[in-house]
Amino acid sequence: MPDRRLIDEGLIPGRDMFTIRKSEPALENVQDRLISTNTDIIKIKGKPGSWECVYYDRRTRKCGIYENRPEECRVLTCWETGPIEALYTTPHLTREDLLSGVQGVWELIEDHQGRCDYETILKLQERVKSHSDKTAKNRIWELVAYDRQIRRTLIENSVAPDMMDFLFGRPLSVTLPPLGIQI
């Protein structure tokens, strides 16, 4: 996977990335629809409050890491989408590729993924909608609280706050409301 070198060499640090987690609903750009992802997708963050890439320099209108940009950026052209569409069908670099050898961290990520799996949350939400199931609603709240707490705990133990979106994906408190799930 060609982008691994960029991360391993620190050219794109974890603080500048976020993870769309396996089974998280995400916008599929080519067909402009929400899909449930079948694997982690690591993306470069946007600037605060924007989707503009953190490496884009608006003043110079240039990419700050152009010589070391990820493969997705290399093939992206607005006038010809074929190469980027083809790239979507190839295996992506995942958190497991990058972090499975980091003892303790990887196990924590796996536990979080298992507990806060979007398929489970969406099934709970269906129970809430169809049966006004308070137990399911409480379970969603517990998962949101767990997601929030694991982030706080790691930050209290000296893990940089800007690494949380990469390690655990975006907070459930951010990703669930657009799916119609009230927190």
QUIMO-V843034 format. One record per residue. N is the residue number from 1. RES is the residue in one small letter. PHI is phi in degrees with one decimal (999 if undefined). Layout:
# QUIMO-V843034
n,res,phi
N,RES,PHI
N,RES,PHI
This chain:
# QUIMO-V843034
n,res,phi
1,m,999
2,p,-62.6
3,d,-76.1
4,r,-56.7
5,r,-57.2
6,l,-62.1
7,i,-79.7
8,d,-58.7
9,e,-86.9
10,g,76.4
11,l,-72.0
12,i,-126.4
13,p,-77.0
14,g,-54.7
15,r,-65.0
16,d,-97.8
17,m,-122.8
18,f,-138.5
19,t,-113.8
20,i,-90.9
21,r,-77.3
22,k,-51.4
23,s,75.9
24,e,-71.9
25,p,-63.9
26,a,-142.1
27,l,-72.1
28,e,-92.1
29,n,-62.4
30,v,-66.4
31,q,-99.5
32,d,51.4
33,r,-148.6
34,l,-79.1
35,i,-130.8
36,s,-91.0
37,t,-68.2
38,n,-97.6
39,t,-158.8
40,d,-62.3
41,i,-129.7
42,i,-93.5
43,k,-126.8
44,i,-83.8
45,k,-65.9
46,g,-90.8
47,k,-67.8
48,p,-50.4
49,g,75.3
50,s,-150.2
51,w,-94.3
52,e,-63.4
53,c,-54.5
54,v,-61.0
55,y,-94.7
56,y,-81.2
57,d,-100.1
58,r,-62.5
59,r,-63.6
60,t,-91.0
61,r,57.9
62,k,-135.9
63,c,-83.3
64,g,-73.5
65,i,-127.4
66,y,-50.0
67,e,-69.3
68,n,-124.0
69,r,-80.1
70,p,-66.0
71,e,-57.0
72,e,-58.2
73,c,-70.3
74,r,-66.7
75,v,-94.9
76,l,-73.2
77,t,-136.2
78,c,-69.5
79,w,-89.5
80,e,-139.7
81,t,-88.2
82,g,-53.7
83,p,-61.5
84,i,-71.9
85,e,-63.2
86,a,-64.2
87,l,-63.7
88,y,-61.9
89,t,-90.8
90,t,-96.0
91,p,-60.2
92,h,-101.7
93,l,-67.0
94,t,-120.9
95,r,-60.8
96,e,-61.2
97,d,-56.6
98,l,-90.2
99,l,-120.5
100,s,-63.1
101,g,-86.7
102,v,-93.2
103,q,-60.5
104,g,91.4
105,v,-69.2
106,w,-62.6
107,e,-62.2
108,l,-64.8
109,i,-64.2
110,e,-61.6
111,d,-62.9
112,h,-61.0
113,q,-61.0
114,g,-64.2
115,r,-75.6
116,c,-102.7
117,d,-65.8
118,y,-65.4
119,e,-61.0
120,t,-63.2
121,i,-62.4
122,l,-66.7
123,k,-66.9
124,l,-61.3
125,q,-63.6
126,e,-61.7
127,r,-64.8
128,v,-64.7
129,k,-66.7
130,s,-83.1
131,h,-125.5
132,s,47.0
133,d,-73.3
134,k,-69.0
135,t,-64.0
136,a,-66.1
137,k,-62.6
138,n,-63.5
139,r,-65.1
140,i,-60.4
141,w,-60.2
142,e,-61.1
143,l,-66.9
144,v,-63.3
145,a,-64.9
146,y,-61.6
147,d,-58.5
148,r,-65.0
149,q,-68.3
150,i,-63.7
151,r,-66.3
152,r,-60.3
153,t,-61.0
154,l,-66.3
155,i,-64.0
156,e,-63.1
157,n,-101.3
158,s,75.5
159,v,-88.3
160,a,-59.5
161,p,-55.7
162,d,-75.1
163,m,-92.9
164,m,-60.9
165,d,-65.4
166,f,-76.0
167,l,-67.3
168,f,-119.9
169,g,76.2
170,r,-69.4
171,p,-59.0
172,l,-59.0
173,s,-63.9
174,v,-96.2
175,t,-85.3
176,l,-80.1
177,p,-54.9
178,p,-64.4
179,l,-90.1
180,g,85.4
181,i,-99.7
182,q,-77.4
183,i,-99.2
